[in-house]
């Protein structure tokens, strides 16, 4: 944790600022380990101050004892506490997370602290978060493991008596039982034509004896997210579904093979898109290839056609090509992939061949 703060502190001079005000709750957690809310970090070259309130005084002492806490009483607003801290300091050029701070907040800061020059530092911490340290990688491995074990546990239970919503609830409950803080997002369970809606909301629809089942889920473990999708089938499937499935799988495997340090994210997206395009299904792949995961379910780098971020060892991204045929079915295959020094490692180990994904009801 100290190394993360050190990295940011060392970058302050190149940003031409005396200190940086970190307001975003996720960034505060990343830099300090503090898991509460309504708290700010003031990061300076030789000291980091955490501004909070009395609810978190004991928690701060436990979670981030190396920080200098300044606790406001119930009668004081955070803005007034910040003014007090800044007026007692020598900081005059302060970086601010302009992508997080609203216009109203900025105007209030400018009015309350007229002596401060606020400098936009949007994306500074987010860029640092792109590359995971060993602790983050191990935590993500466990988030993946919990999600996979939960999926494997519920499959034998399924029958035509189960609805989309019941499966989603059971999957989420199983992840909590196995140690997750929560699901990393509301699980998507979509039967047949509903699978063609990438962000579908599960409904009270019963599992067909013969059809397709798209399940997109993930576990949040100690703040870190996993994100997996498998498309299952039962009974008889059409030749169109089989061809589309094999195309999506081939696209995913080709994209994973292209992942290594030094490659632009958009080049990997293009690899998958070319496979699907050549199969005549390009128009049916209507989203980006994937995204980074970490303390948020969607973070940089974006694995999309317009993202020029260069992959580097330590990044963890999803690879999730899909084909969606309206009123018929949707197919998405998604794995979590760690960029390594020599290439990549697929953290997800669930089988994904067409025969592997047959569900016997």
C-alpha positions in Angstrom: 0.0 0.0 0.0 2.8 2.4 0.8 4.3 1.9 -2.6 1.2 3.1 -4.3 1.3 6.4 -2.3 5.0 6.7 -3.0 4.4 6.3 -6.7 1.9 9.1 -6.7 4.0 11.3 -4.4 6.9 11.0 -6.8 4.8 12.1 -9.7 3.7 15.4 -8.1 6.6 17.4 -9.3 6.2 16.3 -12.9 2.5 17.3 -12.6 3.7 20.7 -11.4 1.6 20.6 -8.3 2.4 20.9 -4.6 -0.2 18.3 -3.5 -3.1 16.3 -4.9 -6.6 16.2 -3.5 -8.1 12.7 -3.9 -11.9 12.6 -3.5 -13.0 9.5 -5.5 -13.9 6.8 -3.0 -12.2 4.0 -5.0 -9.0 6.0 -5.5 -8.9 6.7 -1.7 -9.2 3.0 -1.0 -6.5 2.1 -3.6 -4.0 4.6 -2.2 -4.6 4.1 1.5 -6.5 0.9 2.2 -9.3 2.9 3.8 -12.7 1.2 3.2 -15.0 3.8 4.5 -16.6 6.7 2.6 -17.0 10.5 2.8 -13.3 11.0 3.2 -10.6 12.8 1.2 -6.8 12.3 0.9 -4.4 15.2 0.6 -1.3 13.7 -0.9 1.9 15.8 -0.6 5.5 14.9 -1.4 6.4 13.9 2.2 3.0 13.4 3.9 -0.5 12.2 3.2 -3.4 13.5 5.2 -6.8 11.8 5.4 -9.7 14.1 6.1 -12.7 12.3 7.6 -15.3 12.4 10.4 -15.7 10.8 13.8 -17.4 7.7 12.5 -14.1 6.6 11.0 -11.5 7.7 13.6 -10.9 4.2 14.9 -11.2 2.6 11.5 -8.6 4.9 10.1 -6.2 4.1 12.9 -6.6 0.4 12.1 -6.6 0.5 8.3 -4.1 3.2 7.5 -2.0 4.0 10.6 0.7 5.7 8.6 -1.6 8.5 7.4 -2.1 11.8 9.3 -5.8 12.0 10.2 -7.7 15.2 10.5 -11.2 14.5 11.9 -14.1 17.0 11.6 -16.7 17.3 14.3 -20.4 16.8 13.4 -20.9 20.5 13.3 -18.3 21.1 10.6 -18.7 20.6 6.9 -16.0 18.7 4.9 -15.4 21.9 2.8 -14.7 23.9 5.9 -12.3 21.2 7.2 -10.5 21.3 3.8 -10.2 25.0 3.9 -8.7 24.8 7.4 -6.1 22.2 6.4 -5.1 24.1 3.3 -4.9 27.5 5.1 -2.4 25.9 7.5 -0.3 24.5 4.7 2.1 25.9 2.2 0.3 24.2 -0.7 -0.9 26.6 -3.4 -1.1 24.5 -6.6 -3.2 21.5 -5.9 -4.3 18.7 -8.3 -8.0 17.8 -8.3 -9.8 14.9 -9.9 -11.7 16.9 -12.4 -13.4 13.8 -13.8 -15.0 13.2 -10.4 -15.6 16.7 -9.0 -18.9 18.3 -10.2 -19.0 21.9 -11.4 -20.9 22.8 -8.3 -18.2 21.3 -6.1 -15.5 23.0 -8.0 -17.1 26.4 -7.7 -17.5 25.8 -3.9 -13.9 24.9 -3.6 -12.8 27.9 -5.6 -14.9 30.3 -3.5 -13.9 28.8 -0.2 -10.1 28.6 -1.1 -9.4 31.6 -3.4 -5.7 31.4 -2.7 -5.4 27.9 -4.2 -4.8 27.2 -7.9 -6.7 24.1 -8.8 -5.0 21.9 -11.4 -6.9 19.3 -13.4 -5.4 15.8 -12.7 -8.1 13.6 -14.2 -7.0 10.0 -14.6 -3.7 10.1 -12.7 -4.7 7.6 -10.1 -6.8 5.6 -12.5 -3.7 5.2 -14.8 -1.7 4.0 -11.9 -4.4 1.5 -11.0 -4.2 -0.1 -14.4 -1.1 -2.1 -13.4 -1.8 -4.4 -10.5 0.7 -5.3 -7.8 1.2 -8.8 -6.6 -1.3 -8.4 -3.8 -4.0 -7.2 -6.2 -3.3 -10.1 -8.6 -3.6 -12.6 -5.8 -6.9 -11.1 -4.6 -8.2 -11.1 -8.1 -7.3 -14.8 -8.5 -9.4 -15.5 -5.4 -12.3 -13.5 -6.8 -12.1 -15.6 -10.0 -11.9 -18.8 -8.0 -15.0 -17.9 -5.9 -17.0 -17.1 -9.0 -15.9 -20.3 -10.8 -16.6 -22.6 -7.8 -20.0 -21.0 -7.3 -20.9 -21.6 -11.0 -19.8 -25.2 -10.8 -21.8 -25.7 -7.6 -25.2 -24.5 -9.0 -25.0 -26.3 -12.4 -26.0 -29.8 -11.0 -29.0 -28.1 -9.3 -30.6 -26.7 -12.4 -33.8 -28.0 -13.8 -36.9 -26.6 -15.7 -38.2 -25.5 -12.3 -35.6 -22.8 -12.1 -36.2 -19.3 -13.4 -33.6 -16.8 -14.7 -34.1 -14.8 -11.5 -33.8 -17.8 -9.2 -30.5 -18.8 -10.9 -29.1 -15.3 -10.5 -30.1 -15.2 -6.8 -28.6 -18.6 -6.1 -25.4 -17.8 -7.9 -25.0 -14.6 -5.9 -25.8 -16.4 -2.6 -23.3 -19.1 -3.4 -20.5 -16.6 -4.0 -21.2 -14.9 -0.6 -21.2 -18.4 1.0 -17.8 -19.1 -0.5 -16.3 -15.8 0.8 -17.2 -13.0 -1.6 -18.1 -9.6 -0.2 -20.8 -9.5 -2.8 -21.4 -10.1 -6.5 -19.3 -7.7 -8.5 -22.5 -6.8 -10.4 -26.0 -8.2 -10.7 -25.6 -11.6 -12.4 -27.1 -11.8 -15.9 -29.0 -15.0 -16.6 -30.7 -15.0 -20.0 -32.5 -17.8 -21.8 -32.8 -18.1 -25.5 -33.7 -14.8 -27.3 -33.0 -12.8 -24.1 -29.3 -13.7 -24.5 -29.2 -11.3 -27.4 -29.6 -8.4 -24.9 -26.1 -7.9 -23.5 -27.3 -6.2 -20.3 -30.5 -8.1 -19.8 -32.2 -8.2 -16.4 -33.2 -11.7 -15.3 -37.0 -12.3 -15.2 -39.4 -14.9 -13.9 -38.9 -17.1 -17.0 -38.4 -20.8 -16.6 -35.4 -22.7 -17.9 -36.3 -24.4 -21.2 -35.6 -28.1 -21.6 -34.1 -27.3 -24.9 -32.5 -23.9 -25.5 -29.6 -21.6 -24.7 -28.5 -20.1 -21.4 -26.2 -17.1 -21.1 -24.8 -16.5 -17.7 -22.6 -13.4 -16.9 -21.4 -13.1 -13.3 -18.5 -12.3 -11.0 -17.4 -12.1 -7.4 -16.2 -9.1 -5.5 -13.6 -10.3 -3.0 -11.9 -7.8 -0.7 -12.8 -5.1 -3.1 -11.6 -6.7 -6.3 -13.9 -7.9 -9.1 -14.0 -10.9 -11.4 -16.1 -11.1 -14.5 -16.9 -14.3 -16.4 -19.5 -15.3 -19.0 -20.4 -18.8 -20.3 -23.1 -19.7 -22.8 -24.7 -23.0 -22.1 -27.1 -25.1 -24.1 -29.5 -28.0 -23.5 -31.5 -30.3 -25.7 -31.1 -29.7 -29.5 -29.3 -26.7 -30.9 -29.5 -25.2 -34.4 -26.6 -25.4 -36.9 -26.7 -21.5 -36.8 -26.1 -21.5 -33.0 -23.3 -24.1 -33.3 -21.5 -22.1 -36.1 -21.9 -18.8 -34.2 -20.6 -20.4 -31.0 -17.5 -21.8 -32.7 -16.9 -18.4 -34.3 -17.1 -16.6 -30.9 -14.8 -19.1 -29.3 -12.3 -18.8 -32.2 -12.4 -15.0 -31.9 -11.8 -15.2 -28.2 -8.9 -17.6 -28.4 -7.3 -15.5 -31.2 -7.6 -12.3 -29.1 -6.1 -14.0 -26.0 -3.2 -15.2 -28.1 -2.5 -11.6 -29.2 -2.3 -10.3 -25.6 1.2 -9.4 -24.5 3.1 -6.3 -23.3 3.6 -3.6 -25.9 0.4 -4.3 -27.9 -2.2 -1.6 -28.1 -5.6 -2.6 -26.8 -7.4 -1.7 -30.0 -5.2 -4.2 -31.9 -6.5 -7.0 -29.7 -10.0 -5.9 -30.3 -9.4 -6.0 -34.0 -8.1 -9.5 -33.9 -11.3 -10.8 -32.4 -13.5 -8.6 -34.7 -11.7 -9.9 -37.8 -12.5 -13.5 -37.0 -16.2 -12.7 -36.5 -16.3 -10.4 -39.6 -14.8 -13.2 -41.8 -17.6 -15.5 -40.6 -20.2 -13.0 -41.8 -21.3 -12.1 -38.3 -19.4 -8.8 -37.8 -22.6 -6.7 -37.5 -23.7 -9.0 -34.7 -20.7 -8.2 -32.5 -22.0 -4.9 -31.2 -19.7 -4.0 -28.2 -16.1 -3.7 -27.4 -13.9 -6.8 -26.7 -13.5 -6.1 -23.0 -12.2 -3.9 -20.3 -9.9 -3.8 -17.3 -11.0 -5.1 -13.9 -9.9 -4.3 -10.4 -11.5 -2.3 -7.7 -14.1 -1.5 -10.3 -15.9 -3.9 -12.6 -15.1 -1.6 -15.5 -11.8 0.3 -15.6 -8.9 1.0 -17.9 -7.7 -0.2 -20.2 -10.7 -0.4 -22.5 -10.3 -3.3 -24.9 -12.0 -1.4 -27.7 -11.4 -0.2 -31.3 -10.8 3.4 -30.2 -8.5 2.7 -27.2 -4.8 3.2 -27.9 -3.6 2.2 -24.4 -0.6 -0.1 -24.5 -0.8 -3.3 -22.6 1.7 -3.9 -19.9 2.5 -6.6 -17.4 0.2 -6.5 -14.4 -2.9 -5.4 -16.2 -6.0 -7.6 -15.9 -8.5 -7.4 -18.6 -11.6 -9.3 -19.8 -11.8 -10.8 -23.2 -15.5 -11.2 -24.1 -16.5 -11.3 -27.8 -20.1 -12.0 -28.6 -22.6 -12.6 -31.3 -26.2 -11.6 -30.8 -29.0 -12.8 -33.1 -32.2 -10.9 -32.4 -35.2 -13.0 -31.4 -33.1 -16.2 -31.4 -30.0 -16.3 -29.1 -27.0 -14.5 -27.8 -23.5 -15.9 -27.3 -20.7 -14.4 -25.2 -17.6 -16.1 -23.9 -15.7 -14.1 -21.3 -12.5 -14.8 -19.4 -10.3 -12.7 -17.1 -6.7 -12.4 -18.4 -3.5 -11.3 -16.7 -0.9 -9.6 -18.9 2.5 -11.1 -18.0 6.1 -10.2 -18.9 6.1 -12.8 -21.7 2.5 -12.8 -22.8 -0.6 -13.5 -20.8 -2.2 -15.9 -18.3 -5.9 -16.8 -18.5 -7.1 -16.6 -14.8 -10.4 -18.2 -15.7 -10.2 -22.0 -16.0 -13.8 -23.1 -16.7 -14.2 -25.2 -19.8 -15.7 -23.4 -22.8 -15.8 -25.8 -25.7 -19.2 -26.3 -27.3 -19.5 -29.8 -25.9 -18.3 -28.7 -22.4 -21.1 -26.2 -22.2 -23.9 -28.7 -22.7 -26.4 -28.7 -19.8 -28.2 -32.0 -19.2 -31.6 -31.3 -17.6 
